[in-house]
Structures are given as structure tokens and as C-alpha cells.
Amino acid sequence: MIKRFYKIAAAIFAGLMLLLCIGIYVVYQDYLLFLSTPITAEKWPVRITIKPGSNFSHLVNDLHDRQLVERSKYLSWYARSENLGHRIKAGNYEFSKGITPVQLLEKIVNGEVIQYSFTIVEGWTFRQMLSALHRHKNIDKKLADLGDGEITQTLSLPNKHPEGQFLPDTYLFPEGTTDIQFLSRASRAIYRYLDAEWEKRDENLPLKTPYEALILASIVEKETGVASERPAIAGVFTRRLRKGMRLQTDPTVIYGMGTQFDGNIRRRDLKKDTPYNTYTRYGLPPTPIALPGKAAINAVLHPADGNSLYFVAKGDGSHQFSATLEEHNRAVRRYQLRK
């Protein structure tokens, strides 16, 4: 009787264990299916905000409340097994159709927040750039009411005037980025590039420092209408500096006029002396006059060879280069006075 009881008990136990194993197997397969099955949503893309200080349970509850994750416990199990729960990062996230729970969690752990973009345009002045940056709705404005000197001090720029000290490029950044953070990044970028290229510059350039190269690059940037002409224009200015000739370039005069420039430059403007008037003063102006790009910097550090000392705009963006004043005057009569 006792043996029969033990046999029955053993059979029942074996049956229960089998059912338990089957149950565990079914749950495990369901768990694996959950991890690899794309999330469903009524509308794509899906955006999620994780506030600073939020923990993993807040995230799971939010996903469940928004009906993005039905089996929230599975996600918790996965996070615990991979030790991910404490590694989520605050920010705004966007997810596209087809993303799985595992991929969603990986993006949050990696901090792949929504990135916004802003392009600093070659040839912009600092104030043009700052105005455009402050129109970007995802930039937190801290410098809006500051003057140039205060901005320079706040950003710890190496030179006192902010002009020219930011690299034209397209930058990606998360929401909440301040203008201070953005501009500090753009400033570091231009000096990294400038310093690296300065080490590879041509020999015997009439430039003593990287900052002088930045100044000349800004002039080349403003004078260039056709990208391929940058080295040739840089060559003209380089030869004029070597010969002790004035640069005589209109963009520097315009910059020196500031708000008095009304769109037209007149003969009296060329004669009115300012620190930036390269018709009345020799050498480079005291600061850049715009934001030069990489190509302009490269052009002044590797100017084109030749004997041209003058150039005049043809009216189509390109220039006519001349080696003598006589040739230049003929080009002026042909391309400018005829108008």
C-alpha cells in the first residue's frame, strides 16, 4: 500500500514537474518572441521623454501606459538580466516603425537622443551667425543680451574679438543645448583645424601666426564667388603682402563701416580711414571680417603660384586676374565700367 502511494506521488510529482517545465518553456519562448517582435503603435515615429532623475520603473510604466509594451515584466526581466536598468539616460528619444523592445532599450541606454541640426554658413559674420542661432527653437539662449566683449569672455575665446573664431559646418546637438555650449564646440573645431593645417603650411608665407592666417582666410572667403578660385585669390593677397602693397579689398572696408553700410560702397568710403580699410592701411586688418571655412583656410596656407597682383569681378561670380596695373585697368573697363 505504501509502495503504491509512493508510486502515485512520484507520478504526480513527475507530472507536475513536466507541466512546470512546459510552462517555463512556453513563457521563455513568449519572452524571446516579445524581445524580437517590433513594437506596435498607432502613429509613427514614437517620441519618448525621459526626465532627469527618472528610474527604469518610470520608463516601463510610461511604455505600458502608452500601450507600446504589453508585457512590461518581460522588459524588466531583460533589463535586469543585462544589468541595464540603472544605465538609462535622460533626454528626448524618437523611434521608427520596426524597432523591437531590445533595440528601444539599447538606444536609451546609449543616450541616442533626438539630434537637431544647425549650419554655420561660410562667410557669415559673427553677428549673422548668432542671430540665426538664436532663431533656432531648440537652442537655449544665454548670450542674447551680451556684447561682443562679454561673449568673448564667457566663451573664453583665445582672441578678444569673436569674429571668425567659429568653424562653418553643420552641427548636431540635443535639445536643451545652450548657445554657450554650441559656440564653444564650434570654436574648438576651428582652432583644432587651423592649428593642424598651420603645421602643414607652405614655406615663406607672409603670415606670422595662425590668427593672421584666419584673418586672411576671412578676406578670401568674402571675395570668393567661385570655390575653385580661392587659392588664386589667396595667391594675389599673399604676393601683395610680400611686396608691401595694400590689399585694397572692398569687404574689409564694408566690415569697417558696420551699420553705416547701406548696400553700396562709394569712393568716399574707400578714402575714409578705419582699422579695417585696406585701401588706406597696409597689412592685414586687426581681426577676421567673417567666418572662413576649411577651404579658405587651406587656400591661404597653400596659395596658388603665379604673378597676378589684381583681380576684378566679371559679374558671374568669377574673376579676371591680372599681373600688372595696366592689365587690371583694362579688365575693370571691360567688366565693371561697361556696366
FIRO-364948 format. One record per residue (C-alpha): x, y, z. Coordinates in Angstrom, 2 decimals. Layout:
// residues N
+---------+---------+---------+
|       u |       v |       w |
+---------+---------+---------+
|       X |       Y |       Z |
...
+---------+---------+---------+
***
This chain:
// residues 339
+---------+---------+---------+
|       u |       v |       w |
+---------+---------+---------+
|    0.00 |    0.00 |    0.00 |
|    2.76 |    2.37 |    0.94 |
|    4.74 |    1.49 |   -2.19 |
|    1.69 |    2.17 |   -4.31 |
|    1.24 |    5.54 |   -2.57 |
|    4.83 |    6.49 |   -3.31 |
|    4.43 |    5.44 |   -6.94 |
|    1.33 |    7.56 |   -7.30 |
|    3.01 |   10.50 |   -5.55 |
|    6.08 |   10.12 |   -7.74 |
|    3.93 |   10.04 |  -10.85 |
|    2.03 |   13.13 |   -9.72 |
|    5.30 |   14.94 |   -8.93 |
|    6.76 |   13.96 |  -12.29 |
|    3.61 |   15.19 |  -13.97 |
|    3.76 |   18.48 |  -12.12 |
|    7.41 |   18.92 |  -12.96 |
|    6.64 |   18.21 |  -16.59 |
|    3.86 |   20.76 |  -16.55 |
|    6.19 |   23.23 |  -14.83 |
|    8.89 |   22.66 |  -17.44 |
|    6.37 |   23.02 |  -20.22 |
|    5.10 |   26.22 |  -18.60 |
|    8.60 |   27.62 |  -18.21 |
|    9.37 |   26.71 |  -21.81 |
|    6.19 |   28.39 |  -23.06 |
|    6.89 |   31.53 |  -21.02 |
|   10.51 |   31.60 |  -22.16 |
|    9.53 |   31.28 |  -25.80 |
|    6.96 |   34.03 |  -25.30 |
|    9.67 |   36.13 |  -23.66 |
|   12.03 |   35.62 |  -26.59 |
|    9.23 |   36.41 |  -29.03 |
|    8.46 |   39.62 |  -27.14 |
|   12.08 |   40.76 |  -27.28 |
|   12.34 |   40.24 |  -31.04 |
|    8.87 |   41.40 |  -32.11 |
|    8.61 |   45.02 |  -33.34 |
|    6.64 |   47.38 |  -31.14 |
|    3.20 |   48.39 |  -32.39 |
|    1.93 |   51.95 |  -32.25 |
|   -0.96 |   53.90 |  -33.71 |
|    1.32 |   56.59 |  -35.08 |
|    4.99 |   56.66 |  -36.07 |
|    7.53 |   57.89 |  -35.22 |
|    7.08 |   57.48 |  -31.48 |
|    8.64 |   60.06 |  -29.15 |
|    9.53 |   59.42 |  -25.52 |
|   10.86 |   61.86 |  -22.94 |
|   12.88 |   60.59 |  -20.00 |
|   13.23 |   63.30 |  -17.40 |
|   16.40 |   63.71 |  -15.36 |
|   16.19 |   61.58 |  -12.24 |
|   13.71 |   59.10 |  -13.73 |
|   14.37 |   55.44 |  -12.98 |
|   13.71 |   52.34 |  -15.04 |
|   10.31 |   51.67 |  -13.48 |
|    9.15 |   55.11 |  -14.64 |
|   10.19 |   54.23 |  -18.19 |
|    8.44 |   50.83 |  -18.10 |
|    5.24 |   52.34 |  -16.70 |
|    5.26 |   55.04 |  -19.39 |
|    5.72 |   52.48 |  -22.15 |
|    2.92 |   50.35 |  -20.72 |
|    0.53 |   53.28 |  -20.22 |
|    1.06 |   54.32 |  -23.82 |
|    0.34 |   50.72 |  -24.91 |
|    3.74 |   50.43 |  -26.54 |
|    4.79 |   47.48 |  -24.38 |
|    2.12 |   44.99 |  -23.28 |
|    4.31 |   42.65 |  -21.26 |
|    6.24 |   45.18 |  -19.24 |
|    7.56 |   42.50 |  -16.90 |
|    9.44 |   40.94 |  -19.80 |
|   11.24 |   44.20 |  -20.45 |
|   12.11 |   44.44 |  -16.75 |
|   13.44 |   40.87 |  -16.80 |
|   15.60 |   41.64 |  -19.80 |
|   16.96 |   44.86 |  -18.29 |
|   17.78 |   43.05 |  -15.03 |
|   19.48 |   40.16 |  -16.83 |
|   21.65 |   42.55 |  -18.85 |
|   22.22 |   44.97 |  -15.96 |
|   20.73 |   47.86 |  -17.96 |
|   18.11 |   49.23 |  -15.61 |
|   20.34 |   51.81 |  -13.94 |
|   22.01 |   52.89 |  -17.19 |
|   19.14 |   54.68 |  -18.94 |
|   19.87 |   58.28 |  -19.90 |
|   17.55 |   61.26 |  -19.73 |
|   16.52 |   63.07 |  -22.91 |
|   14.10 |   63.07 |  -25.82 |
|   14.01 |   59.96 |  -27.98 |
|   12.38 |   59.15 |  -31.28 |
|   11.73 |   55.62 |  -32.52 |
|   10.82 |   54.50 |  -36.02 |
|    8.49 |   51.72 |  -37.09 |
|   10.03 |   48.27 |  -36.84 |
|   12.00 |   48.83 |  -33.63 |
|   12.00 |   45.97 |  -31.11 |
|   11.92 |   46.34 |  -27.30 |
|   15.59 |   45.35 |  -27.14 |
|   16.58 |   47.96 |  -29.74 |
|   14.49 |   50.60 |  -27.96 |
|   16.20 |   49.91 |  -24.65 |
|   19.66 |   49.93 |  -26.28 |
|   19.04 |   53.37 |  -27.77 |
|   18.01 |   54.72 |  -24.38 |
|   20.98 |   53.15 |  -22.63 |
|   23.32 |   54.56 |  -25.30 |
|   21.76 |   58.01 |  -24.95 |
|   20.80 |   58.21 |  -28.64 |
|   18.57 |   61.23 |  -28.08 |
|   16.92 |   63.26 |  -30.81 |
|   19.53 |   65.36 |  -32.58 |
|   18.80 |   68.77 |  -34.07 |
|   21.00 |   70.49 |  -36.63 |
|   22.32 |   73.97 |  -37.28 |
|   24.59 |   75.04 |  -40.12 |
|   27.13 |   77.82 |  -39.74 |
|   27.45 |   79.24 |  -43.24 |
|   30.84 |   80.14 |  -44.70 |
|   31.18 |   83.91 |  -44.98 |
|   28.65 |   84.78 |  -42.31 |
|   29.72 |   87.43 |  -39.83 |
|   29.64 |   86.51 |  -36.16 |
|   26.51 |   88.57 |  -35.59 |
|   24.72 |   86.98 |  -38.56 |
|   25.56 |   83.56 |  -37.16 |
|   24.46 |   84.45 |  -33.62 |
|   21.17 |   85.88 |  -34.87 |
|   20.42 |   82.73 |  -36.88 |
|   21.44 |   80.50 |  -33.95 |
|   19.09 |   82.35 |  -31.61 |
|   16.22 |   81.76 |  -34.03 |
|   16.67 |   78.02 |  -33.59 |
|   13.89 |   76.86 |  -31.26 |
|   15.99 |   74.08 |  -29.73 |
|   18.84 |   76.34 |  -28.57 |
|   18.76 |   77.65 |  -25.01 |
|   19.76 |   81.32 |  -25.30 |
|   22.22 |   82.57 |  -22.70 |
|   24.15 |   85.16 |  -24.76 |
|   21.27 |   87.11 |  -26.27 |
|   21.81 |   90.30 |  -24.26 |
|   25.61 |   90.30 |  -24.17 |
|   28.02 |   92.42 |  -26.20 |
|   30.92 |   91.03 |  -28.20 |
|   33.42 |   91.54 |  -25.40 |
|   31.22 |   89.80 |  -22.84 |
|   30.61 |   86.92 |  -25.24 |
|   34.33 |   86.54 |  -25.88 |
|   34.97 |   86.41 |  -22.14 |
|   32.11 |   83.99 |  -21.47 |
|   33.32 |   81.61 |  -24.18 |
|   36.99 |   82.02 |  -23.17 |
|   37.96 |   82.68 |  -26.78 |
|   41.71 |   82.99 |  -27.43 |
|   41.27 |   86.33 |  -29.22 |
|   39.35 |   89.33 |  -27.89 |
|   37.05 |   89.87 |  -30.89 |
|   34.64 |   86.95 |  -31.58 |
|   34.68 |   87.39 |  -35.35 |
|   35.99 |   84.44 |  -37.34 |
|   36.52 |   82.12 |  -34.38 |
|   33.84 |   79.53 |  -35.21 |
|   34.09 |   76.83 |  -37.85 |
|   31.41 |   76.83 |  -40.57 |
|   29.87 |   73.36 |  -40.62 |
|   26.65 |   71.50 |  -39.86 |
|   26.43 |   70.56 |  -36.19 |
|   24.08 |   68.11 |  -34.48 |
|   23.03 |   68.68 |  -30.89 |
|   20.37 |   67.53 |  -28.40 |
|   17.51 |   69.68 |  -27.15 |
|   18.48 |   71.93 |  -24.27 |
|   21.92 |   72.73 |  -25.66 |
|   22.86 |   76.30 |  -24.79 |
|   24.35 |   78.78 |  -27.22 |
|   27.42 |   78.76 |  -24.97 |
|   27.86 |   75.02 |  -25.39 |
|   27.23 |   75.19 |  -29.13 |
|   29.62 |   78.06 |  -29.81 |
|   32.31 |   76.62 |  -27.56 |
|   32.18 |   73.48 |  -29.68 |
|   32.38 |   75.42 |  -32.96 |
|   35.29 |   77.48 |  -31.62 |
|   37.24 |   74.40 |  -30.56 |
|   36.60 |   72.94 |  -34.01 |
|   38.09 |   75.87 |  -35.92 |
|   41.20 |   76.08 |  -33.77 |
|   41.78 |   72.33 |  -33.99 |
|   41.62 |   72.59 |  -37.77 |
|   43.60 |   75.81 |  -38.00 |
|   46.40 |   74.60 |  -35.74 |
|   46.69 |   71.29 |  -37.59 |
|   46.79 |   72.95 |  -41.01 |
|   49.23 |   75.64 |  -39.82 |
|   51.79 |   72.91 |  -39.16 |
|   51.49 |   71.84 |  -42.83 |
|   51.58 |   75.35 |  -44.34 |
|   53.73 |   76.35 |  -47.31 |
|   57.10 |   77.83 |  -46.55 |
|   57.81 |   81.57 |  -46.65 |
|   54.24 |   82.73 |  -46.20 |
|   53.91 |   86.40 |  -45.14 |
|   51.90 |   85.26 |  -42.12 |
|   53.38 |   85.12 |  -38.65 |
|   50.64 |   83.36 |  -36.68 |
|   47.66 |   81.07 |  -37.20 |
|   45.42 |   84.01 |  -36.28 |
|   46.84 |   86.04 |  -39.17 |
|   46.01 |   83.10 |  -41.42 |
|   42.46 |   83.20 |  -40.05 |
|   42.21 |   86.92 |  -40.84 |
|   43.38 |   86.46 |  -44.41 |
|   41.15 |   83.41 |  -44.85 |
|   38.14 |   85.52 |  -43.88 |
|   39.01 |   88.02 |  -46.62 |
|   39.43 |   85.23 |  -49.17 |
|   36.07 |   83.81 |  -48.07 |
|   34.30 |   87.13 |  -48.67 |
|   36.00 |   87.74 |  -52.01 |
|   35.33 |   84.27 |  -53.43 |
|   32.33 |   83.68 |  -55.67 |
|   33.61 |   80.53 |  -57.35 |
|   35.04 |   77.96 |  -54.95 |
|   37.83 |   76.89 |  -57.28 |
|   39.26 |   80.45 |  -57.25 |
|   40.07 |   80.52 |  -53.54 |
|   43.75 |   79.51 |  -53.98 |
|   44.19 |   82.05 |  -56.79 |
|   42.66 |   84.86 |  -54.72 |
|   44.81 |   83.84 |  -51.76 |
|   47.80 |   83.94 |  -54.09 |
|   47.07 |   87.55 |  -55.05 |
|   46.84 |   88.69 |  -51.44 |
|   49.93 |   86.71 |  -50.46 |
|   52.01 |   88.36 |  -53.19 |
|   50.70 |   91.81 |  -52.28 |
|   51.67 |   91.28 |  -48.64 |
|   55.14 |   90.12 |  -49.67 |
|   55.61 |   93.22 |  -51.82 |
|   54.34 |   95.58 |  -49.13 |
|   51.31 |   96.55 |  -51.22 |
|   47.98 |   97.44 |  -49.67 |
|   45.40 |   94.67 |  -50.02 |
|   42.73 |   97.09 |  -51.30 |
|   39.80 |   94.74 |  -50.81 |
|   36.24 |   96.05 |  -50.54 |
|   34.90 |   93.52 |  -47.99 |
|   37.26 |   94.85 |  -45.32 |
|   36.05 |   98.41 |  -45.93 |
|   32.42 |   97.25 |  -45.70 |
|   33.13 |   95.46 |  -42.44 |
|   34.74 |   98.58 |  -41.02 |
|   31.68 |  100.65 |  -41.96 |
|   29.46 |   98.46 |  -39.78 |
|   25.83 |   99.56 |  -39.70 |
|   26.64 |  102.57 |  -41.92 |
|   26.92 |  100.27 |  -44.94 |
|   23.69 |  100.59 |  -46.95 |
|   24.46 |   98.07 |  -49.68 |
|   26.60 |  100.40 |  -51.80 |
|   30.27 |  101.23 |  -51.41 |
|   31.32 |  104.64 |  -52.70 |
|   34.64 |  106.28 |  -53.47 |
|   34.43 |  108.33 |  -50.29 |
|   34.05 |  105.12 |  -48.32 |
|   37.31 |  103.83 |  -49.76 |
|   39.06 |  107.01 |  -48.62 |
|   37.59 |  107.10 |  -45.10 |
|   40.13 |  105.56 |  -42.76 |
|   39.11 |  102.82 |  -40.32 |
|   41.17 |   99.99 |  -38.82 |
|   39.63 |   97.75 |  -41.50 |
|   40.18 |   99.99 |  -44.54 |
|   42.80 |   98.14 |  -46.59 |
|   42.82 |  101.00 |  -49.12 |
|   44.22 |  103.40 |  -46.53 |
|   46.23 |  100.95 |  -44.39 |
|   48.92 |   98.40 |  -45.11 |
|   48.88 |   94.80 |  -43.98 |
|   46.03 |   92.78 |  -42.56 |
|   43.06 |   94.23 |  -40.68 |
|   43.10 |   93.70 |  -36.90 |
|   40.60 |   90.80 |  -36.87 |
|   38.81 |   88.48 |  -39.28 |
|   35.88 |   90.04 |  -41.11 |
|   33.77 |   86.87 |  -41.39 |
|   33.72 |   83.17 |  -40.61 |
|   36.08 |   81.40 |  -43.02 |
|   35.56 |   77.75 |  -43.89 |
|   38.13 |   74.99 |  -44.17 |
|   38.67 |   75.61 |  -47.89 |
|   39.52 |   79.28 |  -47.33 |
|   41.94 |   78.42 |  -44.53 |
|   43.57 |   75.81 |  -46.72 |
|   43.83 |   78.31 |  -49.58 |
|   45.76 |   80.92 |  -47.59 |
|   48.13 |   78.27 |  -46.22 |
|   48.68 |   76.85 |  -49.70 |
|   48.09 |   79.76 |  -52.11 |
|   48.29 |   79.24 |  -55.85 |
|   51.53 |   80.16 |  -57.59 |
|   51.55 |   82.88 |  -60.23 |
|   52.30 |   86.54 |  -60.84 |
|   48.84 |   88.11 |  -60.63 |
|   48.50 |   91.06 |  -58.26 |
|   44.99 |   92.18 |  -59.11 |
|   41.57 |   90.70 |  -59.81 |
|   38.19 |   92.11 |  -60.78 |
|   34.75 |   90.52 |  -60.69 |
|   33.36 |   89.53 |  -64.06 |
|   29.78 |   89.65 |  -62.90 |
|   29.17 |   85.90 |  -62.97 |
|   30.90 |   85.14 |  -59.66 |
|   34.30 |   84.56 |  -61.24 |
|   37.23 |   86.99 |  -61.54 |
|   39.70 |   88.22 |  -64.11 |
|   43.25 |   88.07 |  -62.73 |
|   45.97 |   90.45 |  -63.88 |
|   49.71 |   90.76 |  -63.28 |
|   50.03 |   94.49 |  -63.98 |
|   48.00 |   97.56 |  -63.20 |
|   47.62 |   98.24 |  -66.91 |
|   46.07 |   94.82 |  -67.48 |
|   43.88 |   95.29 |  -64.44 |
|   42.58 |   98.66 |  -65.64 |
|   41.65 |   97.12 |  -68.98 |
|   39.79 |   94.35 |  -67.12 |
|   37.99 |   96.94 |  -64.98 |
|   36.88 |   98.83 |  -68.09 |
|   35.70 |   95.60 |  -69.68 |
|   33.84 |   94.05 |  -66.75 |
|   32.92 |   96.96 |  -64.49 |
|   32.81 |  100.34 |  -66.24 |
|   30.90 |   98.93 |  -69.20 |
|   28.00 |   98.27 |  -66.83 |
+---------+---------+---------+
***
